[in-house]
């Protein structure tokens, strides 16, 4: 009885600790985690498809693959939980799948009569418009989720979106140069590690890799940090914006 009285309760392993073990090669734990989160996967996929999802549905398989991808790619350094990270990834992959499928759904068979084509023309146009409307709404929803997730990461660096607006370089060339510096930083593992772990811009080290002066780097410090975090993270929409600037 005394031994029971003084026995310490075993601490429950966190989800993030479980993922770390899986990434180290624990196959049994991997299968167990995926099986236990199938309801979550189905619910997330269902929120995109706007209907009940069965495990036999193709969309569920896409969600399952995306959840597994999230497990492999997840890192607590990104600042979000596995649940929020996997939810965003699942939604993106399912939407990509729906987009690809929609490219083929309006193709008609060569043997169809002109009458059949006339009868279905109106519904095909309506379907196409509905799909386009769906795409736009989902893009907006995912963009909002992405910005919310990014805002939470910025807080770890004592930054806000207001800071970025105020500190954004006024001239296009200056913005492009700052983005180029961020790209160099992210491609250098040592510099990226300093940024992520120490929550500061490694200005002194950056001087060896860029042609900009220390004063210029310091002046654009907040903006460079923000762009670096976008490039280092899983931000589809924000990365598209940066890509567009760098390619102009």
N, C-alpha and C positions, 0 to 999 in steps of 0.2 A: 504493500500500500504506500509506504514512504517513497519507494522508487517511482511510483506513478505520480505522487504528489510533486516531486522535484524534476520530473521528466520534462525536458524542453520540447516544445512543439516545433516540428519541422517546418521551416519557412516554405511557403508555396512559391514555386518558380514563376517568374513573370513571363509574359508573352515574348518580350524582347530577349530574355535569357534563353527561352526555348528556341527562338529563331537563330540565335548565335550557335547553339548546339547543332542545329540542323545544318547551318552553313559549314560547320566543321565536319559534317559527314554522318550525322545520326539519321539513318534512313527510316528506322522504325518510328522515331519521333516525328519525322517529316510526314509520313503517311497518316499518323495519328492526328496531327494538326490539321492537315487538309481535310480529312474526314469530318472532324469536329466543326470545321468552319464552312461546310457545304451549305447550311441554311443561310449564313451571312452572304455567301457568294450568290446564291439564288435570289436573295432579297435585293442585292445590289444590281444584279443583271435585270431583275424585274422592274426596278425603278427607271431603267433606261428604256426597256421595251414596252412599258406600260401594260403588262399582262403577267399572269401567273407563269412562272418558269418551271419546267420539269427538268430533272437531271438528264433526260434523254434529248432535250433540245440542244441544237447546235450552239445557241447563244450561251447556254450554261457551260458547255465545253470550253468556249472562248474565255468565259469568266474564270473557270478552273485553271486554265493555262496562265491567265493574267495573275491570279492569286499566287500561283507557284513562282511566277516571275518576280512578284513583289517580295516573296520570301528570300529569293536569291539575291535581289538587289538592295534589300532594306539595310539601312545603316542608321543607328541612332544619331549620328552626327548631322543628319539632314534636319533634325529637329522635330519631325512629326512622328506619330505613333505608327505601328505597322498597320493598324486598322484604317486610319485615314489615308495612309500612303497606298495601301492595296485597293481601297475603295476608288480612289482617283484613277489608278491604273486599270482596274476592271472596267470602269465606265468608258475610258478612252479606247480600250481594245474592242469592246462591244460596239461602240459607235463606229470605229474603223471598219469592223466586220459588216455592219448594216450599210455603210456607205458603199463598200465593194459590192455587196449583194444588189443594191439598188441600181447599179450600172447595167444589170442584165435583166431586170424584172420586166421591162417594157419591150423587150425583143419579141417579135411575132414570128410564127412559123411560116415558111415560104408557101405552104399549102393552104393557108387561110384565105378565105374568100374576101372579096372587096366589101361584101355586106358585113361580115364579121368585123373587119377592120373599122368600118364606119361606126358600128355599134360600140366598139371598145375605145374609139379615139377619145371621146369625152372623158371616160373614166381614167384613161391613161394619163391625160393631162392633169386631172385632179389628183391622181396618185403622185405624179411628179411634183406638183406644187406642195402636196402634203409632206412629202419626203424632204423637200427643200426647207419648208417651214420647221420641220422636226430638226434638221441639221442646225439651222440657225439658233433655235432655242437651246439645243444641247451644247452648242459651241459657247453660247452666252453663259450657260449654267457652269460648264467646266472652267471657263475663263474666270468666273467669280470665285469658284472654289480654289483655283490656282493662285489668284491674287490674295485670298484669305490665308492660304497656307504660307505664301511668301511673306505676308505681313507678320505672321508669327515668327518666322525665321529672323526677320529684320529686328524684331524686339530684342533678340539675343545679342545683337550688336549695338543696342541703344539707338536704333534708327527707326524712322517712320516714313511713310510715303510722302508726307509733307516735307520732310528733310530732303528727299530725293528731288522733289519738284523745285524746292528753293536752291538746292546745290547743283542741279543739272547744268552742265556747261551751256552757255547761251548760243554759241556758234556751232554749226553742224560739224565742222572739222574738229573742234575740240571734243565734241561728244564721240566722234568716230575714233579719235586718238585714245580717249579714256577707255572705250570698249576694247580697243586693240591691246591696251595694257592688261585689262581684265582677262582677255583671252590668253595672253602669255602667262599670266599668273596661274590660271586654272590648268594649263598644260604642263606646268612645272609642279611635280608632286611635293617637293620641299616647301615651295611658297604657298601652295594650296593648304598644306597641313598647318602651317603657321596661322593662316587666315581662319581656318575652321576651328582649330583647337584653342588658339590664343585670342581669338575674336578681335584681331587687329590686322591692319594692312602692313605687310613687310616692306615698308618704303625703302629702307636702306638696301635690302637685297634686290629689290626691283630695279634700282638704278643701274645694276650691272647688266640688265637684260633689255632695257628700253632706252630710247634716245631722248626722252623727255627729261626735263630738269626736276630736281627734287621738289622745288617750289611748285611746279605745275602738278606733280603727283599729289602733293599735300593739299593743294587747293581743290582737287577733284577726288579727295580720299573717299568720301561717303558714296559718291556716284560709282567709283571703281569697285568698292566693296559690294554694292548692290548688284552690279552687272556680273561680278565674279560669282556671287551666290546663285544667280540665275543660270549661268553657264555650268556651274558645278552640280546643279540640282536637276530634277525631273520636271522642268517647266516648258511644256510644249508651246504655249501661246506666247509667253514672254520671250522665249528663244527665237521664235519667228520674227519678232520685232527687231531683236538685235541682229539677226541674220540679214534682214532687209537693210538696216543701216550700214552694216559692214560691206555689203555687196554693191552699194551705190557709189 
